[in-house]
């Protein structure tokens, strides 16, 4: 994921946080929280300038389409352009 996002967005900052452990028992116990199924992506990139929230999320989802099709269950995306306030 890191390499694909770096190539697609040339981010100034990129944090990828595995939150799978927070979802143990999700979907009736099908997930035990030990895998790599839930991630949070915090990404700061000039590529997001002029884009709305939905367009930013779509761009990240498009960059990670293979991962989403192959077992990545949930992706929390926190995109920002330089100069925008962030909570992280």
N, CA, C and O atoms as a GROMACS GRO file, in nm:
protein
  352
    1UNK      N    1   0.082  -0.119   0.000
    1UNK     CA    2   0.000   0.000   0.000
    1UNK      C    3   0.087   0.126   0.000
    1UNK      O    4   0.060   0.222  -0.072
    2UNK      N    5   0.190   0.124   0.081
    2UNK     CA    6   0.276   0.242   0.093
    2UNK      C    7   0.335   0.282  -0.042
    2UNK      O    8   0.332   0.399  -0.079
    3UNK      N    9   0.387   0.184  -0.114
    3UNK     CA   10   0.450   0.214  -0.243
    3UNK      C   11   0.348   0.266  -0.344
    3UNK      O   12   0.376   0.362  -0.416
    4UNK      N   13   0.232   0.204  -0.350
    4UNK     CA   14   0.130   0.248  -0.445
    4UNK      C   15   0.084   0.390  -0.415
    4UNK      O   16   0.066   0.470  -0.507
    5UNK      N   17   0.064   0.422  -0.288
    5UNK     CA   18   0.021   0.558  -0.252
    5UNK      C   19   0.132   0.659  -0.276
    5UNK      O   20   0.105   0.772  -0.317
    6UNK      N   21   0.255   0.620  -0.251
    6UNK     CA   22   0.368   0.711  -0.275
    6UNK      C   23   0.381   0.743  -0.423
    6UNK      O   24   0.405   0.858  -0.460
    7UNK      N   25   0.365   0.643  -0.507
    7UNK     CA   26   0.376   0.664  -0.651
    7UNK      C   27   0.258   0.748  -0.701
    7UNK      O   28   0.276   0.839  -0.782
    8UNK      N   29   0.139   0.718  -0.654
    8UNK     CA   30   0.019   0.786  -0.704
    8UNK      C   31   0.008   0.931  -0.657
    8UNK      O   32  -0.045   1.015  -0.730
    9UNK      N   33   0.057   0.961  -0.536
    9UNK     CA   34   0.030   1.093  -0.479
    9UNK      C   35   0.153   1.172  -0.436
    9UNK      O   36   0.140   1.289  -0.400
   10UNK      N   37   0.271   1.114  -0.439
   10UNK     CA   38   0.393   1.182  -0.393
   10UNK      C   39   0.366   1.261  -0.265
   10UNK      O   40   0.387   1.382  -0.261
   11UNK      N   41   0.320   1.193  -0.161
   11UNK     CA   42   0.278   1.264  -0.040
   11UNK      C   43   0.392   1.326   0.038
   11UNK      O   44   0.505   1.276   0.040
   12UNK      N   45   0.360   1.436   0.104
   12UNK     CA   46   0.454   1.498   0.197
   12UNK      C   47   0.455   1.419   0.328
   12UNK      O   48   0.556   1.414   0.398
   13UNK      N   49   0.341   1.358   0.357
   13UNK     CA   50   0.329   1.275   0.476
   13UNK      C   51   0.236   1.160   0.444
   13UNK      O   52   0.134   1.178   0.377
   14UNK      N   53   0.272   1.042   0.492
   14UNK     CA   54   0.190   0.924   0.470
   14UNK      C   55   0.201   0.833   0.591
   14UNK      O   56   0.309   0.782   0.622
   15UNK      N   57   0.090   0.814   0.659
   15UNK     CA   58   0.084   0.722   0.772
   15UNK      C   59  -0.017   0.614   0.738
   15UNK      O   60  -0.131   0.644   0.701
   16UNK      N   61   0.024   0.489   0.749
   16UNK     CA   62  -0.066   0.376   0.728
   16UNK      C   63  -0.070   0.299   0.858
   16UNK      O   64   0.032   0.246   0.904
   17UNK      N   65  -0.188   0.293   0.918
   17UNK     CA   66  -0.203   0.235   1.050
   17UNK      C   67  -0.291   0.111   1.040
   17UNK      O   68  -0.404   0.118   0.993
   18UNK      N   69  -0.238  -0.002   1.085
   18UNK     CA   70  -0.314  -0.127   1.086
   18UNK      C   71  -0.404  -0.124   1.210
   18UNK      O   72  -0.356  -0.127   1.323
   19UNK      N   73  -0.535  -0.118   1.186
   19UNK     CA   74  -0.632  -0.116   1.295
   19UNK      C   75  -0.711  -0.246   1.304
   19UNK      O   76  -0.818  -0.251   1.364
   20UNK      N   77  -0.657  -0.351   1.245
   20UNK     CA   78  -0.728  -0.479   1.242
   20UNK      C   79  -0.760  -0.530   1.382
   20UNK      O   80  -0.866  -0.588   1.405
   21UNK      N   81  -0.669  -0.509   1.476
   21UNK     CA   82  -0.690  -0.558   1.612
   21UNK      C   83  -0.813  -0.494   1.678
   21UNK      O   84  -0.869  -0.550   1.773
   22UNK      N   85  -0.854  -0.379   1.630
   22UNK     CA   86  -0.971  -0.311   1.686
   22UNK      C   87  -1.102  -0.373   1.639
   22UNK      O   88  -1.209  -0.338   1.688
   23UNK      N   89  -1.093  -0.465   1.545
   23UNK     CA   90  -1.212  -0.521   1.483
   23UNK      C   91  -1.226  -0.672   1.506
   23UNK      O   92  -1.292  -0.740   1.429
   24UNK      N   93  -1.165  -0.722   1.610
   24UNK     CA   94  -1.177  -0.864   1.643
   24UNK      C   95  -1.324  -0.897   1.665
   24UNK      O   96  -1.394  -0.826   1.737
   25UNK      N   97  -1.369  -1.005   1.603
   25UNK     CA   98  -1.508  -1.046   1.616
   25UNK      C   99  -1.602  -0.978   1.520
   25UNK      O  100  -1.722  -1.006   1.519
   26UNK      N  101  -1.550  -0.889   1.438
   26UNK     CA  102  -1.630  -0.819   1.338
   26UNK      C  103  -1.695  -0.923   1.246
   26UNK      O  104  -1.635  -1.026   1.218
   27UNK      N  105  -1.812  -0.896   1.201
   27UNK     CA  106  -1.888  -0.986   1.114
   27UNK      C  107  -1.914  -1.120   1.182
   27UNK      O  108  -1.888  -1.226   1.124
   28UNK      N  109  -1.964  -1.113   1.302
   28UNK     CA  110  -2.003  -1.235   1.372
   28UNK      C  111  -1.888  -1.326   1.408
   28UNK      O  112  -1.904  -1.448   1.415
   29UNK      N  113  -1.772  -1.270   1.430
   29UNK     CA  114  -1.658  -1.348   1.474
   29UNK      C  115  -1.571  -1.400   1.361
   29UNK      O  116  -1.475  -1.473   1.385
   30UNK      N  117  -1.602  -1.362   1.238
   30UNK     CA  118  -1.524  -1.411   1.124
   30UNK      C  119  -1.383  -1.355   1.122
   30UNK      O  120  -1.294  -1.414   1.062
   31UNK      N  121  -1.361  -1.242   1.187
   31UNK     CA  122  -1.228  -1.181   1.190
   31UNK      C  123  -1.177  -1.184   1.332
   31UNK      O  124  -1.246  -1.143   1.426
   32UNK      N  125  -1.056  -1.234   1.349
   32UNK     CA  126  -1.001  -1.248   1.484
   32UNK      C  127  -0.914  -1.131   1.528
   32UNK      O  128  -0.864  -1.130   1.641
   33UNK      N  129  -0.893  -1.033   1.439
   33UNK     CA  130  -0.815  -0.915   1.476
   33UNK      C  131  -0.666  -0.931   1.457
   33UNK      O  132  -0.591  -0.840   1.491
   34UNK      N  133  -0.621  -1.044   1.404
   34UNK     CA  134  -0.477  -1.065   1.388
   34UNK      C  135  -0.429  -1.040   1.246
   34UNK      O  136  -0.308  -1.037   1.222
   35UNK      N  137  -0.518  -1.022   1.151
   35UNK     CA  138  -0.479  -1.006   1.011
   35UNK      C  139  -0.454  -0.863   0.972
   35UNK      O  140  -0.434  -0.775   1.056
   36UNK      N  141  -0.457  -0.841   0.842
   36UNK     CA  142  -0.439  -0.707   0.787
   36UNK      C  143  -0.562  -0.676   0.704
   36UNK      O  144  -0.558  -0.680   0.580
   37UNK      N  145  -0.670  -0.645   0.772
   37UNK     CA  146  -0.799  -0.626   0.706
   37UNK      C  147  -0.854  -0.486   0.720
   37UNK      O  148  -0.938  -0.445   0.640
   38UNK      N  149  -0.809  -0.412   0.820
   38UNK     CA  150  -0.860  -0.278   0.849
   38UNK      C  151  -0.743  -0.181   0.864
   38UNK      O  152  -0.656  -0.199   0.950
   39UNK      N  153  -0.743  -0.078   0.781
   39UNK     CA  154  -0.635   0.020   0.786
   39UNK      C  155  -0.687   0.163   0.787
   39UNK      O  156  -0.796   0.191   0.735
   40UNK      N  157  -0.609   0.252   0.845
   40UNK     CA  158  -0.633   0.395   0.840
   40UNK      C  159  -0.518   0.456   0.761
   40UNK      O  160  -0.402   0.428   0.788
   41UNK      N  161  -0.551   0.538   0.661
   41UNK     CA  162  -0.451   0.605   0.579
   41UNK      C  163  -0.463   0.755   0.601
   41UNK      O  164  -0.566   0.815   0.574
   42UNK      N  165  -0.356   0.813   0.651
   42UNK     CA  166  -0.346   0.959   0.666
   42UNK      C  167  -0.245   1.006   0.563
   42UNK      O  168  -0.127   0.969   0.568
   43UNK      N  169  -0.293   1.087   0.469
   43UNK     CA  170  -0.207   1.124   0.357
   43UNK      C  171  -0.219   1.273   0.327
   43UNK      O  172  -0.329   1.326   0.310
   44UNK      N  173  -0.105   1.338   0.320
   44UNK     CA  174  -0.097   1.481   0.291
   44UNK      C  175  -0.027   1.495   0.156
   44UNK      O  176   0.090   1.460   0.142
   45UNK      N  177  -0.099   1.548   0.057
   45UNK     CA  178  -0.043   1.555  -0.078
   45UNK      C  179  -0.100   1.673  -0.155
   45UNK      O  180  -0.217   1.707  -0.143
   46UNK      N  181  -0.014   1.735  -0.233
   46UNK     CA  182  -0.058   1.843  -0.322
   46UNK      C  183  -0.155   1.792  -0.428
   46UNK      O  184  -0.229   1.870  -0.486
   47UNK      N  185  -0.155   1.662  -0.452
   47UNK     CA  186  -0.247   1.603  -0.550
   47UNK      C  187  -0.393   1.621  -0.511
   47UNK      O  188  -0.482   1.609  -0.595
   48UNK      N  189  -0.419   1.650  -0.384
   48UNK     CA  190  -0.556   1.668  -0.337
   48UNK      C  191  -0.606   1.812  -0.346
   48UNK      O  192  -0.723   1.839  -0.320
   49UNK      N  193  -0.517   1.904  -0.384
   49UNK     CA  194  -0.557   2.044  -0.394
   49UNK      C  195  -0.668   2.059  -0.497
   49UNK      O  196  -0.658   2.008  -0.608
   50UNK      N  197  -0.773   2.129  -0.459
   50UNK     CA  198  -0.885   2.154  -0.549
   50UNK      C  199  -0.985   2.040  -0.559
   50UNK      O  200  -1.087   2.053  -0.626
   51UNK      N  201  -0.957   1.927  -0.494
   51UNK     CA  202  -1.049   1.815  -0.496
   51UNK      C  203  -1.136   1.814  -0.371
   51UNK      O  204  -1.089   1.848  -0.262
   52UNK      N  205  -1.260   1.777  -0.387
   52UNK     CA  206  -1.349   1.761  -0.272
   52UNK      C  207  -1.320   1.632  -0.199
   52UNK      O  208  -1.240   1.549  -0.244
   53UNK      N  209  -1.385   1.616  -0.087
   53UNK     CA  210  -1.362   1.499  -0.002
   53UNK      C  211  -1.390   1.368  -0.076
   53UNK      O  212  -1.311   1.274  -0.068
   54UNK      N  213  -1.502   1.362  -0.146
   54UNK     CA  214  -1.539   1.240  -0.217
   54UNK      C  215  -1.437   1.206  -0.326
   54UNK      O  216  -1.400   1.089  -0.341
   55UNK      N  217  -1.392   1.305  -0.401
   55UNK     CA  218  -1.294   1.281  -0.508
   55UNK      C  219  -1.162   1.233  -0.449
   55UNK      O  220  -1.095   1.148  -0.509
   56UNK      N  221  -1.123   1.284  -0.335
   56UNK     CA  222  -1.000   1.240  -0.269
   56UNK      C  223  -1.011   1.094  -0.227
   56UNK      O  224  -0.919   1.015  -0.249
   57UNK      N  225  -1.124   1.059  -0.167
   57UNK     CA  226  -1.145   0.921  -0.125
   57UNK      C  227  -1.146   0.826  -0.244
   57UNK      O  228  -1.089   0.717  -0.239
   58UNK      N  229  -1.212   0.868  -0.349
   58UNK     CA  230  -1.216   0.784  -0.470
   58UNK      C  231  -1.077   0.763  -0.527
   58UNK      O  232  -1.044   0.653  -0.572
   59UNK      N  233  -0.995   0.867  -0.526
   59UNK     CA  234  -0.860   0.856  -0.579
   59UNK      C  235  -0.777   0.756  -0.499
   59UNK      O  236  -0.704   0.676  -0.557
   60UNK      N  237  -0.788   0.760  -0.367
   60UNK     CA  238  -0.715   0.665  -0.283
   60UNK      C  239  -0.769   0.524  -0.305
   60UNK      O  240  -0.691   0.429  -0.319
   61UNK      N  241  -0.901   0.509  -0.309
   61UNK     CA  242  -0.960   0.378  -0.334
   61UNK      C  243  -0.915   0.322  -0.469
   61UNK      O  244  -0.887   0.203  -0.481
   62UNK      N  245  -0.909   0.407  -0.570
   62UNK     CA  246  -0.864   0.363  -0.703
   62UNK      C  247  -0.718   0.315  -0.698
   62UNK      O  248  -0.684   0.215  -0.759
   63UNK      N  249  -0.635   0.387  -0.624
   63UNK     CA  250  -0.494   0.349  -0.614
   63UNK      C  251  -0.477   0.214  -0.543
   63UNK      O  252  -0.380   0.142  -0.568
   64UNK      N  253  -0.571   0.182  -0.455
   64UNK     CA  254  -0.563   0.058  -0.378
   64UNK      C  255  -0.669  -0.044  -0.419
   64UNK      O  256  -0.709  -0.128  -0.339
   65UNK      N  257  -0.713  -0.036  -0.543
   65UNK     CA  258  -0.820  -0.124  -0.591
   65UNK      C  259  -0.785  -0.272  -0.576
   65UNK      O  260  -0.870  -0.351  -0.538
   66UNK      N  261  -0.662  -0.310  -0.606
   66UNK     CA  262  -0.622  -0.450  -0.594
   66UNK      C  263  -0.631  -0.498  -0.449
   66UNK      O  264  -0.677  -0.609  -0.423
   67UNK      N  265  -0.588  -0.416  -0.357
   67UNK     CA  266  -0.592  -0.453  -0.216
   67UNK      C  267  -0.737  -0.466  -0.168
   67UNK      O  268  -0.771  -0.558  -0.094
   68UNK      N  269  -0.822  -0.374  -0.211
   68UNK     CA  270  -0.962  -0.379  -0.172
   68UNK      C  271  -1.033  -0.501  -0.229
   68UNK      O  272  -1.124  -0.555  -0.167
   69UNK      N  273  -0.990  -0.544  -0.346
   69UNK     CA  274  -1.050  -0.663  -0.408
   69UNK      C  275  -0.992  -0.791  -0.350
   69UNK      O  276  -1.050  -0.899  -0.366
   70UNK      N  277  -0.878  -0.780  -0.282
   70UNK     CA  278  -0.809  -0.900  -0.238
   70UNK      C  279  -0.805  -0.923  -0.089
   70UNK      O  280  -0.714  -0.992  -0.042
   71UNK      N  281  -0.897  -0.871  -0.012
   71UNK     CA  282  -0.900  -0.902   0.130
   71UNK      C  283  -0.898  -0.784   0.223
   71UNK      O  284  -0.931  -0.798   0.341
   72UNK      N  285  -0.861  -0.668   0.175
   72UNK     CA  286  -0.868  -0.548   0.258
   72UNK      C  287  -1.015  -0.516   0.279
   72UNK      O  288  -1.086  -0.485   0.183
   73UNK      N  289  -1.060  -0.524   0.402
   73UNK     CA  290  -1.203  -0.513   0.433
   73UNK      C  291  -1.248  -0.368   0.455
   73UNK      O  292  -1.356  -0.330   0.412
   74UNK      N  293  -1.164  -0.290   0.521
   74UNK     CA  294  -1.203  -0.153   0.554
   74UNK      C  295  -1.084  -0.059   0.545
   74UNK      O  296  -0.972  -0.093   0.583
   75UNK      N  297  -1.111   0.059   0.493
   75UNK     CA  298  -1.007   0.159   0.475
   75UNK      C  299  -1.061   0.294   0.520
   75UNK      O  300  -1.150   0.351   0.456
   76UNK      N  301  -1.007   0.345   0.629
   76UNK     CA  302  -1.042   0.478   0.677
   76UNK      C  303  -0.942   0.575   0.615
   76UNK      O  304  -0.822   0.562   0.637
   77UNK      N  305  -0.990   0.671   0.539
   77UNK     CA  306  -0.902   0.761   0.464
   77UNK      C  307  -0.912   0.902   0.521
   77UNK      O  308  -1.022   0.957   0.535
   78UNK      N  309  -0.797   0.960   0.553
   78UNK     CA  310  -0.789   1.098   0.601
   78UNK      C  311  -0.696   1.175   0.509
   78UNK      O  312  -0.578   1.190   0.539
   79UNK      N  313  -0.748   1.224   0.396
   79UNK     CA  314  -0.665   1.296   0.299
   79UNK      C  315  -0.663   1.446   0.326
   79UNK      O  316  -0.762   1.502   0.374
   80UNK      N  317  -0.552   1.510   0.294
   80UNK     CA  318  -0.543   1.655   0.308
   80UNK      C  319  -0.443   1.709   0.207
   80UNK      O  320  -0.351   1.640   0.164
   81UNK      N  321  -0.464   1.834   0.170
   81UNK     CA  322  -0.369   1.907   0.086
   81UNK      C  323  -0.282   1.993   0.177
   81UNK      O  324  -0.324   2.026   0.288
   82UNK      N  325  -0.161   2.029   0.132
   82UNK     CA  326  -0.074   2.114   0.213
   82UNK      C  327  -0.145   2.243   0.255
   82UNK      O  328  -0.215   2.306   0.176
   83UNK      N  329  -0.126   2.279   0.380
   83UNK     CA  330  -0.186   2.401   0.434
   83UNK      C  331  -0.323   2.381   0.495
   83UNK      O  332  -0.373   2.470   0.563
   84UNK      N  333  -0.384   2.266   0.472
   84UNK     CA  334  -0.514   2.238   0.532
   84UNK      C  335  -0.495   2.188   0.674
   84UNK      O  336  -0.400   2.115   0.702
   85UNK      N  337  -0.585   2.227   0.764
   85UNK     CA  338  -0.571   2.177   0.902
   85UNK      C  339  -0.602   2.028   0.910
   85UNK      O  340  -0.694   1.979   0.844
   86UNK      N  341  -0.526   1.958   0.989
   86UNK     CA  342  -0.550   1.816   1.012
   86UNK      C  343  -0.548   1.791   1.164
   86UNK      O  344  -0.489   1.868   1.240
   87UNK      N  345  -0.612   1.683   1.204
   87UNK     CA  346  -0.613   1.647   1.346
   87UNK      C  347  -0.500   1.552   1.381
   87UNK      O  348  -0.489   1.509   1.496
   88UNK      N  349  -0.417   1.520   1.285
   88UNK     CA  350  -0.309   1.426   1.306
   88UNK      C  351  -0.181   1.494   1.275
   88UNK      O  352  -0.074   1.433   1.286
   0.00000   0.00000   0.00000
